[in-house]
């Protein structure tokens, strides 16, 4: 994992615009992760219809930072403000080849949809339009193939010119390692919340597998409460988040059950005494 993180780069990212086939988006994610790039942005209009696909990202999306945008202007404007040069895959009189694009600079390259290519808005906002040179009769590549070729060119160019693929500092690598470790562990957010908010007694296990229905129900309730706690924490209410964090899968011992019954009996006796006095 550390070797993968050392080669991770966020200096080049694909932007997919208005794709029709969601299988192509999954393929772009796979290529980005395989070439060592850590982010994919997608411009999707909520009113558009999309073709579902059986193809998957093969788990690549688990390790990628993805962001959805509602408009081309917002996406490319935000990336420009962040210092990225914008390159669209589009044929025009001023187009350059992907080999002529300087991928050592922060670069976002835009891939259009399968039917119409990139939008006029994307072309207008681009710093460059680029093509992939071809020697055959076909005039275009499938989007997923085009993305793989461009990402490979970017990777090789950075290795030749910079001597390395990765561009993260030591501190950034440590943070990414922590994030990847969390993503690789089931119920990681719940576990971290427990460690931070309510550390268990030394003798008590907080997580275990059990076929007991009460334990399964407790774990399920814990997961729901954890989701509520995460929402509360996101809103800044840390106290409420801590109060809602339960201990999953821990059934009450017989002694604890007896104590609860005794307390209930005492409360009932007090209520009966008060009623008699009245």
Secondary structure, 3 states (H helix, E strand, C coil): CHHHHHCCECCEEEEEECCCEHHHHHHHHHHHHHCCECEEEEECCCCCCCECCCCCCCCHHHHCEEEEECCHHHHHHHHHHCCCEEEEECCCCCCEEHHHCCCCCCEEEEECECCCECCHHHHHHCCEEEECCCCCCCCCCCHHHHHHHHHHHHHHHHHHHHCCCCCCCHHHHHHHHHHHHHHCCCCHHHHHHHHHHCCCCCCCCCCCCCCCHHHHHHHHHHHHHHHHHHHHHHCCCHHHHHHCCCCCCCCCCHHHHHHHHHHHHHHHHHHHHHHHHC
